[in-house]
Amino acid sequence: MSVLDSIIKKAKKKLRRIAFSEGEDVRVIEASVRAQNDKLAQPILIGDIDNIKSKIEGFGANPTEFEIIDPKGSSRLKIYAQEFTNLRKKRIISLEDALIEVQEPLNFAAMMVRTSDSDGTIGGAVETTSRTVGAALKIIGKAEDSPIVSSFFLIILDKPYHPKKVTLVFSDCGLVIEPTALQLSQIGQSSIQSYIDLIGGEPKVAMLSFSTYGSARHKSVRMVSEATALLKKAKPHVKIDGELQFDSAFVPSVSEKKAKGSELEGDANIMIFPNLDAANIGYKIAERIGGARAIGPILQGLSKPANDLSRGCSVDDIYDLMAVTAAQVK
């Protein structure tokens, strides 16, 4: 069974309610129809009711089998507005202004999750990452035991032309732009837990750089080395190494030459990039040139599941992320 099949199987154990803030997007609707038919999840489509119903019918499905909500007419609007004012204690907002805020689909979907009217939410097929993640941070909030909210991609290498058939975690590809050494180690800690929760097996962490074991000198290299030391201290029983170039982390024969003695032995499955530039470019190259299947960005460190889509996402991407979101529910 593939990793993705395993995630889908886990998601199907209990039918989770997943709110889509962009419920009118045709890709979201097609993925939702498929998910409903497969009993993967119970999608909640947010937007104009008539428009959504018409598009559902276009895929040969019955709109009455779907939960469709227009925030402007929701009976929960006043409850959400009151909760929103409670959230903004440091920046006082009137109930009237809160009513306007929670009618925004991103905010409405996040509020559904906060109040347990939904198990998770997905956005980003139309909206930017900053707005999608911003709503989740503002309304759903950080988990109490998490020092930082970050993101990762599942990079699935399963094609005949891939030299390794493996699923990797790439982090942080979508959120923390220039992490400090401490933040980088915290991203590593979250990514280890995400790997265990979604993939299983032994996590093996590579702290990536343009240098391997001091082959170059620069402040960014020193930062990665410091982050590696912090992560090893926090997770002493996990295989962690750095600073490493990607080939030293991923190719055993290169590891033997460049990083002789590394406990990873070129078999890392969690790749922690030094900054958002490197991570975002890296995952897009893996997907668009390397032919990898990239699922995400998946958020980690929130109190409840909320995830982001790329605006270039496909129906399969949405379906897969729905499975991941459902599987994240605790």
DONUTOR-915910 format. One record per residue (C-alpha): residue number from 1; residue in one letter; x, y, z. Coordinates in steps of 0.1 Angstrom, whole numbers, plus 5000, padded with zeros to 4 digits. Layout:
<recs>
<rec num="NUM" residuo="a" xx="X" yy="Y" zz="Z"/>
...
</recs>
This chain:
<recs>
<rec num="1" residuo="m" xx="5000" yy="5000" zz="5000"/>
<rec num="2" residuo="s" xx="5014" yy="5034" zz="4990"/>
<rec num="3" residuo="v" xx="5017" yy="5062" zz="5016"/>
<rec num="4" residuo="l" xx="4988" yy="5081" zz="4999"/>
<rec num="5" residuo="d" xx="4966" yy="5050" zz="5000"/>
<rec num="6" residuo="s" xx="4974" yy="5047" zz="5037"/>
<rec num="7" residuo="i" xx="4965" yy="5083" zz="5043"/>
<rec num="8" residuo="i" xx="4932" yy="5079" zz="5024"/>
<rec num="9" residuo="k" xx="4924" yy="5047" zz="5044"/>
<rec num="10" residuo="k" xx="4930" yy="5066" zz="5076"/>
<rec num="11" residuo="a" xx="4908" yy="5095" zz="5065"/>
<rec num="12" residuo="k" xx="4879" yy="5071" zz="5056"/>
<rec num="13" residuo="k" xx="4878" yy="5056" zz="5091"/>
<rec num="14" residuo="k" xx="4856" yy="5084" zz="5102"/>
<rec num="15" residuo="l" xx="4838" yy="5108" zz="5079"/>
<rec num="16" residuo="r" xx="4852" yy="5142" zz="5087"/>
<rec num="17" residuo="r" xx="4836" yy="5175" zz="5078"/>
<rec num="18" residuo="i" xx="4859" yy="5196" zz="5057"/>
<rec num="19" residuo="a" xx="4849" yy="5233" zz="5050"/>
<rec num="20" residuo="f" xx="4860" yy="5248" zz="5017"/>
<rec num="21" residuo="s" xx="4861" yy="5286" zz="5017"/>
<rec num="22" residuo="e" xx="4862" yy="5286" zz="4979"/>
<rec num="23" residuo="g" xx="4832" yy="5264" zz="4974"/>
<rec num="24" residuo="e" xx="4823" yy="5279" zz="4940"/>
<rec num="25" residuo="d" xx="4856" yy="5269" zz="4924"/>
<rec num="26" residuo="v" xx="4849" yy="5242" zz="4898"/>
<rec num="27" residuo="r" xx="4880" yy="5222" zz="4908"/>
<rec num="28" residuo="v" xx="4869" yy="5222" zz="4945"/>
<rec num="29" residuo="i" xx="4834" yy="5211" zz="4935"/>
<rec num="30" residuo="e" xx="4847" yy="5183" zz="4913"/>
<rec num="31" residuo="a" xx="4870" yy="5170" zz="4940"/>
<rec num="32" residuo="s" xx="4842" yy="5173" zz="4965"/>
<rec num="33" residuo="v" xx="4818" yy="5152" zz="4944"/>
<rec num="34" residuo="r" xx="4845" yy="5126" zz="4941"/>
<rec num="35" residuo="a" xx="4852" yy="5127" zz="4978"/>
<rec num="36" residuo="q" xx="4815" yy="5124" zz="4986"/>
<rec num="37" residuo="n" xx="4812" yy="5094" zz="4963"/>
<rec num="38" residuo="d" xx="4843" yy="5077" zz="4978"/>
<rec num="39" residuo="k" xx="4831" yy="5085" zz="5013"/>
<rec num="40" residuo="l" xx="4865" yy="5101" zz="5019"/>
<rec num="41" residuo="a" xx="4851" yy="5131" zz="5037"/>
<rec num="42" residuo="q" xx="4820" yy="5153" zz="5040"/>
<rec num="43" residuo="p" xx="4828" yy="5185" zz="5021"/>
<rec num="44" residuo="i" xx="4811" yy="5217" zz="5032"/>
<rec num="45" residuo="l" xx="4810" yy="5241" zz="5002"/>
<rec num="46" residuo="i" xx="4809" yy="5278" zz="5011"/>
<rec num="47" residuo="g" xx="4797" yy="5304" zz="4986"/>
<rec num="48" residuo="d" xx="4767" yy="5313" zz="4965"/>
<rec num="49" residuo="i" xx="4742" yy="5284" zz="4969"/>
<rec num="50" residuo="d" xx="4726" yy="5285" zz="4934"/>
<rec num="51" residuo="n" xx="4760" yy="5287" zz="4917"/>
<rec num="52" residuo="i" xx="4774" yy="5258" zz="4936"/>
<rec num="53" residuo="k" xx="4742" yy="5237" zz="4931"/>
<rec num="54" residuo="s" xx="4744" yy="5243" zz="4893"/>
<rec num="55" residuo="k" xx="4780" yy="5232" zz="4892"/>
<rec num="56" residuo="i" xx="4774" yy="5201" zz="4913"/>
<rec num="57" residuo="e" xx="4746" yy="5191" zz="4888"/>
<rec num="58" residuo="g" xx="4772" yy="5196" zz="4860"/>
<rec num="59" residuo="f" xx="4791" yy="5167" zz="4875"/>
<rec num="60" residuo="g" xx="4761" yy="5145" zz="4876"/>
<rec num="61" residuo="a" xx="4756" yy="5147" zz="4913"/>
<rec num="62" residuo="n" xx="4727" yy="5156" zz="4935"/>
<rec num="63" residuo="p" xx="4731" yy="5190" zz="4952"/>
<rec num="64" residuo="t" xx="4708" yy="5179" zz="4981"/>
<rec num="65" residuo="e" xx="4735" yy="5154" zz="4992"/>
<rec num="66" residuo="f" xx="4759" yy="5183" zz="4999"/>
<rec num="67" residuo="e" xx="4761" yy="5208" zz="5026"/>
<rec num="68" residuo="i" xx="4763" yy="5243" zz="5010"/>
<rec num="69" residuo="i" xx="4764" yy="5275" zz="5031"/>
<rec num="70" residuo="d" xx="4762" yy="5311" zz="5020"/>
<rec num="71" residuo="p" xx="4777" yy="5330" zz="5050"/>
<rec num="72" residuo="k" xx="4755" yy="5360" zz="5045"/>
<rec num="73" residuo="g" xx="4724" yy="5339" zz="5052"/>
<rec num="74" residuo="s" xx="4738" yy="5315" zz="5079"/>
<rec num="75" residuo="s" xx="4720" yy="5311" zz="5112"/>
<rec num="76" residuo="r" xx="4755" yy="5308" zz="5128"/>
<rec num="77" residuo="l" xx="4766" yy="5343" zz="5117"/>
<rec num="78" residuo="k" xx="4758" yy="5361" zz="5150"/>
<rec num="79" residuo="i" xx="4775" yy="5333" zz="5171"/>
<rec num="80" residuo="y" xx="4806" yy="5335" zz="5149"/>
<rec num="81" residuo="a" xx="4806" yy="5374" zz="5151"/>
<rec num="82" residuo="q" xx="4805" yy="5372" zz="5189"/>
<rec num="83" residuo="e" xx="4833" yy="5347" zz="5190"/>
<rec num="84" residuo="f" xx="4853" yy="5369" zz="5166"/>
<rec num="85" residuo="t" xx="4850" yy="5399" zz="5190"/>
<rec num="86" residuo="n" xx="4862" yy="5377" zz="5218"/>
<rec num="87" residuo="l" xx="4893" yy="5368" zz="5198"/>
<rec num="88" residuo="r" xx="4901" yy="5405" zz="5192"/>
<rec num="89" residuo="k" xx="4904" yy="5416" zz="5228"/>
<rec num="90" residuo="k" xx="4936" yy="5434" zz="5222"/>
<rec num="91" residuo="r" xx="4921" yy="5452" zz="5192"/>
<rec num="92" residuo="i" xx="4885" yy="5459" zz="5201"/>
<rec num="93" residuo="i" xx="4861" yy="5454" zz="5173"/>
<rec num="94" residuo="s" xx="4823" yy="5462" zz="5173"/>
<rec num="95" residuo="l" xx="4798" yy="5434" zz="5168"/>
<rec num="96" residuo="e" xx="4787" yy="5451" zz="5136"/>
<rec num="97" residuo="d" xx="4822" yy="5451" zz="5122"/>
<rec num="98" residuo="a" xx="4827" yy="5415" zz="5133"/>
<rec num="99" residuo="l" xx="4796" yy="5405" zz="5114"/>
<rec num="100" residuo="i" xx="4812" yy="5419" zz="5083"/>
<rec num="101" residuo="e" xx="4845" yy="5401" zz="5090"/>
<rec num="102" residuo="v" xx="4830" yy="5367" zz="5095"/>
<rec num="103" residuo="q" xx="4810" yy="5368" zz="5063"/>
<rec num="104" residuo="e" xx="4844" yy="5366" zz="5045"/>
<rec num="105" residuo="p" xx="4845" yy="5330" zz="5033"/>
<rec num="106" residuo="l" xx="4880" yy="5324" zz="5046"/>
<rec num="107" residuo="n" xx="4871" yy="5337" zz="5080"/>
<rec num="108" residuo="f" xx="4837" yy="5319" zz="5080"/>
<rec num="109" residuo="a" xx="4854" yy="5285" zz="5072"/>
<rec num="110" residuo="a" xx="4880" yy="5291" zz="5099"/>
<rec num="111" residuo="m" xx="4853" yy="5300" zz="5124"/>
<rec num="112" residuo="m" xx="4835" yy="5268" zz="5116"/>
<rec num="113" residuo="v" xx="4866" yy="5249" zz="5126"/>
<rec num="114" residuo="r" xx="4872" yy="5269" zz="5157"/>
<rec num="115" residuo="t" xx="4836" yy="5262" zz="5170"/>
<rec num="116" residuo="s" xx="4838" yy="5225" zz="5159"/>
<rec num="117" residuo="d" xx="4811" yy="5230" zz="5133"/>
<rec num="118" residuo="s" xx="4838" yy="5215" zz="5109"/>
<rec num="119" residuo="d" xx="4867" yy="5193" zz="5115"/>
<rec num="120" residuo="g" xx="4891" yy="5211" zz="5092"/>
<rec num="121" residuo="t" xx="4893" yy="5237" zz="5064"/>
<rec num="122" residuo="i" xx="4910" yy="5241" zz="5031"/>
<rec num="123" residuo="g" xx="4915" yy="5272" zz="5010"/>
<rec num="124" residuo="g" xx="4940" yy="5287" zz="4986"/>
<rec num="125" residuo="a" xx="4927" yy="5275" zz="4952"/>
<rec num="126" residuo="v" xx="4919" yy="5311" zz="4945"/>
<rec num="127" residuo="e" xx="4932" yy="5331" zz="4975"/>
<rec num="128" residuo="t" xx="4968" yy="5338" zz="4983"/>
<rec num="129" residuo="t" xx="4987" yy="5318" zz="5009"/>
<rec num="130" residuo="s" xx="4991" yy="5349" zz="5030"/>
<rec num="131" residuo="r" xx="4953" yy="5354" zz="5032"/>
<rec num="132" residuo="t" xx="4945" yy="5317" zz="5036"/>
<rec num="133" residuo="v" xx="4971" yy="5311" zz="5064"/>
<rec num="134" residuo="g" xx="4963" yy="5345" zz="5080"/>
<rec num="135" residuo="a" xx="4927" yy="5335" zz="5085"/>
<rec num="136" residuo="a" xx="4938" yy="5302" zz="5101"/>
<rec num="137" residuo="l" xx="4963" yy="5318" zz="5124"/>
<rec num="138" residuo="k" xx="4939" yy="5346" zz="5134"/>
<rec num="139" residuo="i" xx="4909" yy="5325" zz="5141"/>
<rec num="140" residuo="i" xx="4919" yy="5288" zz="5146"/>
<rec num="141" residuo="g" xx="4951" yy="5297" zz="5163"/>
<rec num="142" residuo="k" xx="4983" yy="5280" zz="5173"/>
<rec num="143" residuo="a" xx="4983" yy="5247" zz="5193"/>
<rec num="144" residuo="e" xx="4993" yy="5253" zz="5229"/>
<rec num="145" residuo="d" xx="5023" yy="5229" zz="5228"/>
<rec num="146" residuo="s" xx="5036" yy="5243" zz="5194"/>
<rec num="147" residuo="p" xx="5061" yy="5272" zz="5195"/>
<rec num="148" residuo="i" xx="5056" yy="5280" zz="5158"/>
<rec num="149" residuo="v" xx="5032" yy="5274" zz="5129"/>
<rec num="150" residuo="s" xx="5050" yy="5262" zz="5097"/>
<rec num="151" residuo="s" xx="5042" yy="5242" zz="5066"/>
<rec num="152" residuo="f" xx="5054" yy="5212" zz="5046"/>
<rec num="153" residuo="f" xx="5048" yy="5194" zz="5014"/>
<rec num="154" residuo="l" xx="5045" yy="5156" zz="5010"/>
<rec num="155" residuo="i" xx="5068" yy="5149" zz="4980"/>
<rec num="156" residuo="i" xx="5058" yy="5115" zz="4966"/>
<rec num="157" residuo="l" xx="5083" yy="5098" zz="4943"/>
<rec num="158" residuo="d" xx="5066" yy="5067" zz="4928"/>
<rec num="159" residuo="k" xx="5071" yy="5069" zz="4891"/>
<rec num="160" residuo="p" xx="5092" yy="5043" zz="4872"/>
<rec num="161" residuo="y" xx="5118" yy="5070" zz="4864"/>
<rec num="162" residuo="h" xx="5123" yy="5079" zz="4901"/>
<rec num="163" residuo="p" xx="5156" yy="5064" zz="4914"/>
<rec num="164" residuo="k" xx="5140" yy="5060" zz="4948"/>
<rec num="165" residuo="k" xx="5104" yy="5051" zz="4955"/>
<rec num="166" residuo="v" xx="5099" yy="5072" zz="4987"/>
<rec num="167" residuo="t" xx="5077" yy="5099" zz="5003"/>
<rec num="168" residuo="l" xx="5096" yy="5129" zz="5016"/>
<rec num="169" residuo="v" xx="5087" yy="5158" zz="5038"/>
<rec num="170" residuo="f" xx="5099" yy="5192" zz="5025"/>
<rec num="171" residuo="s" xx="5097" yy="5220" zz="5050"/>
<rec num="172" residuo="d" xx="5090" yy="5249" zz="5053"/>
<rec num="173" residuo="c" xx="5078" yy="5256" zz="5018"/>
<rec num="174" residuo="g" xx="5051" yy="5281" zz="5024"/>
<rec num="175" residuo="l" xx="5052" yy="5302" zz="5055"/>
<rec num="176" residuo="v" xx="5083" yy="5311" zz="5075"/>
<rec num="177" residuo="i" xx="5104" yy="5333" zz="5052"/>
<rec num="178" residuo="e" xx="5137" yy="5336" zz="5070"/>
<rec num="179" residuo="p" xx="5137" yy="5314" zz="5101"/>
<rec num="180" residuo="t" xx="5162" yy="5318" zz="5129"/>
<rec num="181" residuo="a" xx="5183" yy="5288" zz="5140"/>
<rec num="182" residuo="l" xx="5158" yy="5283" zz="5168"/>
<rec num="183" residuo="q" xx="5128" yy="5285" zz="5145"/>
<rec num="184" residuo="l" xx="5145" yy="5262" zz="5120"/>
<rec num="185" residuo="s" xx="5149" yy="5236" zz="5148"/>
<rec num="186" residuo="q" xx="5113" yy="5240" zz="5158"/>
<rec num="187" residuo="i" xx="5102" yy="5235" zz="5122"/>
<rec num="188" residuo="g" xx="5123" yy="5203" zz="5123"/>
<rec num="189" residuo="q" xx="5105" yy="5192" zz="5154"/>
<rec num="190" residuo="s" xx="5071" yy="5198" zz="5139"/>
<rec num="191" residuo="s" xx="5081" yy="5180" zz="5107"/>
<rec num="192" residuo="i" xx="5092" yy="5149" zz="5126"/>
<rec num="193" residuo="q" xx="5059" yy="5147" zz="5143"/>
<rec num="194" residuo="s" xx="5040" yy="5153" zz="5110"/>
<rec num="195" residuo="y" xx="5061" yy="5125" zz="5093"/>
<rec num="196" residuo="i" xx="5052" yy="5101" zz="5121"/>
<rec num="197" residuo="d" xx="5015" yy="5110" zz="5121"/>
<rec num="198" residuo="l" xx="5010" yy="5108" zz="5083"/>
<rec num="199" residuo="i" xx="5036" yy="5085" zz="5069"/>
<rec num="200" residuo="g" xx="5049" yy="5064" zz="5098"/>
<rec num="201" residuo="g" xx="5082" yy="5046" zz="5100"/>
<rec num="202" residuo="e" xx="5115" yy="5061" zz="5111"/>
<rec num="203" residuo="p" xx="5121" yy="5098" zz="5105"/>
<rec num="204" residuo="k" xx="5155" yy="5108" zz="5092"/>
<rec num="205" residuo="v" xx="5161" yy="5145" zz="5091"/>
<rec num="206" residuo="a" xx="5185" yy="5164" zz="5069"/>
<rec num="207" residuo="m" xx="5192" yy="5201" zz="5077"/>
<rec num="208" residuo="l" xx="5199" yy="5214" zz="5042"/>
<rec num="209" residuo="s" xx="5224" yy="5240" zz="5031"/>
<rec num="210" residuo="f" xx="5247" yy="5248" zz="5001"/>
<rec num="211" residuo="s" xx="5275" yy="5234" zz="5023"/>
<rec num="212" residuo="t" xx="5282" yy="5199" zz="5036"/>
<rec num="213" residuo="y" xx="5302" yy="5196" zz="5068"/>
<rec num="214" residuo="g" xx="5318" yy="5230" zz="5065"/>
<rec num="215" residuo="s" xx="5327" yy="5228" zz="5027"/>
<rec num="216" residuo="a" xx="5317" yy="5265" zz="5026"/>
<rec num="217" residuo="r" xx="5318" yy="5292" zz="5051"/>
<rec num="218" residuo="h" xx="5289" yy="5317" zz="5055"/>
<rec num="219" residuo="k" xx="5266" yy="5330" zz="5081"/>
<rec num="220" residuo="s" xx="5237" yy="5310" zz="5066"/>
<rec num="221" residuo="v" xx="5258" yy="5278" zz="5069"/>
<rec num="222" residuo="r" xx="5265" yy="5286" zz="5105"/>
<rec num="223" residuo="m" xx="5228" yy="5291" zz="5112"/>
<rec num="224" residuo="v" xx="5219" yy="5257" zz="5098"/>
<rec num="225" residuo="s" xx="5247" yy="5241" zz="5119"/>
<rec num="226" residuo="e" xx="5233" yy="5258" zz="5150"/>
<rec num="227" residuo="a" xx="5198" yy="5247" zz="5141"/>
<rec num="228" residuo="t" xx="5210" yy="5211" zz="5137"/>
<rec num="229" residuo="a" xx="5226" yy="5211" zz="5171"/>
<rec num="230" residuo="l" xx="5194" yy="5225" zz="5187"/>
<rec num="231" residuo="l" xx="5172" yy="5199" zz="5169"/>
<rec num="232" residuo="k" xx="5195" yy="5170" zz="5180"/>
<rec num="233" residuo="k" xx="5193" yy="5182" zz="5216"/>
<rec num="234" residuo="a" xx="5155" yy="5184" zz="5214"/>
<rec num="235" residuo="k" xx="5152" yy="5150" zz="5196"/>
<rec num="236" residuo="p" xx="5182" yy="5129" zz="5208"/>
<rec num="237" residuo="h" xx="5167" yy="5096" zz="5196"/>
<rec num="238" residuo="v" xx="5160" yy="5107" zz="5160"/>
<rec num="239" residuo="k" xx="5185" yy="5105" zz="5132"/>
<rec num="240" residuo="i" xx="5194" yy="5141" zz="5123"/>
<rec num="241" residuo="d" xx="5224" yy="5155" zz="5104"/>
<rec num="242" residuo="g" xx="5235" yy="5188" zz="5089"/>
<rec num="243" residuo="e" xx="5246" yy="5209" zz="5074"/>
<rec num="244" residuo="l" xx="5241" yy="5189" zz="5043"/>
<rec num="245" residuo="q" xx="5237" yy="5195" zz="5006"/>
<rec num="246" residuo="f" xx="5207" yy="5178" zz="4991"/>
<rec num="247" residuo="d" xx="5227" yy="5152" zz="4972"/>
<rec num="248" residuo="s" xx="5246" yy="5143" zz="5004"/>
<rec num="249" residuo="a" xx="5212" yy="5138" zz="5022"/>
<rec num="250" residuo="f" xx="5195" yy="5119" zz="4994"/>
<rec num="251" residuo="v" xx="5221" yy="5099" zz="4974"/>
<rec num="252" residuo="p" xx="5240" yy="5072" zz="4994"/>
<rec num="253" residuo="s" xx="5270" yy="5071" zz="4971"/>
<rec num="254" residuo="v" xx="5273" yy="5109" zz="4974"/>
<rec num="255" residuo="s" xx="5269" yy="5108" zz="5011"/>
<rec num="256" residuo="e" xx="5297" yy="5083" zz="5013"/>
<rec num="257" residuo="k" xx="5320" yy="5108" zz="4996"/>
<rec num="258" residuo="k" xx="5308" yy="5141" zz="5010"/>
<rec num="259" residuo="a" xx="5295" yy="5132" zz="5044"/>
<rec num="260" residuo="k" xx="5313" yy="5100" zz="5053"/>
<rec num="261" residuo="g" xx="5301" yy="5087" zz="5087"/>
<rec num="262" residuo="s" xx="5267" yy="5104" zz="5085"/>
<rec num="263" residuo="e" xx="5241" yy="5084" zz="5103"/>
<rec num="264" residuo="l" xx="5216" yy="5093" zz="5075"/>
<rec num="265" residuo="e" xx="5238" yy="5075" zz="5049"/>
<rec num="266" residuo="g" xx="5221" yy="5094" zz="5021"/>
<rec num="267" residuo="d" xx="5187" yy="5081" zz="5031"/>
<rec num="268" residuo="a" xx="5170" yy="5112" zz="5046"/>
<rec num="269" residuo="n" xx="5132" yy="5114" zz="5044"/>
<rec num="270" residuo="i" xx="5127" yy="5148" zz="5060"/>
<rec num="271" residuo="m" xx="5143" yy="5177" zz="5042"/>
<rec num="272" residuo="i" xx="5145" yy="5210" zz="5063"/>
<rec num="273" residuo="f" xx="5154" yy="5239" zz="5040"/>
<rec num="274" residuo="p" xx="5172" yy="5269" zz="5053"/>
<rec num="275" residuo="n" xx="5146" yy="5294" zz="5042"/>
<rec num="276" residuo="l" xx="5114" yy="5299" zz="5022"/>
<rec num="277" residuo="d" xx="5132" yy="5308" zz="4990"/>
<rec num="278" residuo="a" xx="5151" yy="5275" zz="4988"/>
<rec num="279" residuo="a" xx="5121" yy="5254" zz="5000"/>
<rec num="280" residuo="n" xx="5095" yy="5269" zz="4977"/>
<rec num="281" residuo="i" xx="5118" yy="5267" zz="4947"/>
<rec num="282" residuo="g" xx="5129" yy="5232" zz="4956"/>
<rec num="283" residuo="y" xx="5094" yy="5217" zz="4958"/>
<rec num="284" residuo="k" xx="5083" yy="5233" zz="4926"/>
<rec num="285" residuo="i" xx="5114" yy="5219" zz="4908"/>
<rec num="286" residuo="a" xx="5107" yy="5184" zz="4923"/>
<rec num="287" residuo="e" xx="5071" yy="5186" zz="4911"/>
<rec num="288" residuo="r" xx="5074" yy="5203" zz="4877"/>
<rec num="289" residuo="i" xx="5107" yy="5189" zz="4864"/>
<rec num="290" residuo="g" xx="5111" yy="5158" zz="4886"/>
<rec num="291" residuo="g" xx="5076" yy="5146" zz="4882"/>
<rec num="292" residuo="a" xx="5070" yy="5142" zz="4919"/>
<rec num="293" residuo="r" xx="5035" yy="5144" zz="4933"/>
<rec num="294" residuo="a" xx="5035" yy="5174" zz="4957"/>
<rec num="295" residuo="i" xx="5007" yy="5176" zz="4983"/>
<rec num="296" residuo="g" xx="5004" yy="5208" zz="5003"/>
<rec num="297" residuo="p" xx="5012" yy="5232" zz="5017"/>
<rec num="298" residuo="i" xx="5001" yy="5213" zz="5048"/>
<rec num="299" residuo="l" xx="5001" yy="5234" zz="5079"/>
<rec num="300" residuo="q" xx="5016" yy="5222" zz="5112"/>
<rec num="301" residuo="g" xx="5014" yy="5237" zz="5146"/>
<rec num="302" residuo="l" xx="4977" yy="5249" zz="5145"/>
<rec num="303" residuo="s" xx="4952" yy="5238" zz="5172"/>
<rec num="304" residuo="k" xx="4930" yy="5222" zz="5145"/>
<rec num="305" residuo="p" xx="4936" yy="5213" zz="5108"/>
<rec num="306" residuo="a" xx="4936" yy="5241" zz="5082"/>
<rec num="307" residuo="n" xx="4955" yy="5237" zz="5049"/>
<rec num="308" residuo="d" xx="4964" yy="5257" zz="5019"/>
<rec num="309" residuo="l" xx="4963" yy="5249" zz="4982"/>
<rec num="310" residuo="s" xx="4985" yy="5263" zz="4954"/>
<rec num="311" residuo="r" xx="4965" yy="5284" zz="4930"/>
<rec num="312" residuo="g" xx="4977" yy="5262" zz="4903"/>
<rec num="313" residuo="c" xx="4963" yy="5231" zz="4920"/>
<rec num="314" residuo="s" xx="4945" yy="5203" zz="4902"/>
<rec num="315" residuo="v" xx="4914" yy="5183" zz="4912"/>
<rec num="316" residuo="d" xx="4937" yy="5155" zz="4923"/>
<rec num="317" residuo="d" xx="4957" yy="5179" zz="4945"/>
<rec num="318" residuo="i" xx="4925" yy="5190" zz="4962"/>
<rec num="319" residuo="y" xx="4913" yy="5155" zz="4967"/>
<rec num="320" residuo="d" xx="4946" yy="5144" zz="4982"/>
<rec num="321" residuo="l" xx="4948" yy="5174" zz="5005"/>
<rec num="322" residuo="m" xx="4912" yy="5166" zz="5017"/>
<rec num="323" residuo="a" xx="4925" yy="5132" zz="5027"/>
<rec num="324" residuo="v" xx="4954" yy="5147" zz="5045"/>
<rec num="325" residuo="t" xx="4933" yy="5172" zz="5063"/>
<rec num="326" residuo="a" xx="4908" yy="5145" zz="5074"/>
<rec num="327" residuo="a" xx="4937" yy="5123" zz="5086"/>
<rec num="328" residuo="q" xx="4952" yy="5152" zz="5106"/>
<rec num="329" residuo="v" xx="4920" yy="5154" zz="5128"/>
<rec num="330" residuo="k" xx="4927" yy="5141" zz="5163"/>
</recs>
